[in-house]
Amino acid sequence: MADIHQITITLDMKEHVARSQEVLKELQRRVSELSPRVSEEDALRILLLDMTFDYLKAKSQAQERTE
């Protein structure tokens, strides 16, 4: 028989919540700029590509600053 002990994990999610809200606001801003006639599939593709390229650019710039 195994002896099982209770484990308590406490997570401070304040930083993650704030970052999630920033991402949501940015998504809402970008969606509002899309044409109402764009299909849902195209809108998702546009958002994914734009945000991915923005992320890669920001990551590259951050790496250049640390070098």
N, C-alpha and C positions, 0 to 999 in steps of 0.2 A: 504494500500500500504506500502510495506517494504522499509526502507531506506537502500540502499546498498552502502557500502564504498569500495573504491579500496584498495587492500592489495598487498604489494610488498614483495616478499620473495627473499633473496639473499643467494645462497649456494656457499660455497667455496669447489670446487670439487678437488682441487690440491692433497690432501691427498688420496682421493679415486682413482683418476687416477693413481697415483704412485703405490698404492697397487694392482690395477687391472693389471697394467703392470707386476708387480712381479708375480702375479698369472698366467698370460698368458705365461711368460717366463718359469715358472716351468712346466706348462702343455706341452709346446713345448719340453722341455728337456725330460720329461717323455715319451711323444709320440715317440720321436726319439729313445728311448731305446727299444720300443716294436718291436717285430718281424713283418716284412712286411706281413707275412702270417696270422697274427691274424685277426679275423673277426672284423668288426666295433662294433658289439654288445659286444664281449669279450673285446675289447680295452676300450670301455666306462665303462664296469663293473670293469675292472682292475684299471683304473684311479680313478673312484669313490671310490672304496674300499681303495686303497692305500692312496689317499689324505684324506679320512675321518679318517682312522686310524692314519695318521700323525697328523692331526688336533687334534684328541682326546688325543694323546700322548703329544703334545705341550701344550694343555690346562691343562692337568693334571700336567705337570711339572711347569707351571706358577702358578697353585694353590698351589703346594707344596712350592714354593719360597715365596709366600705371607703369608703362615701360620707360 
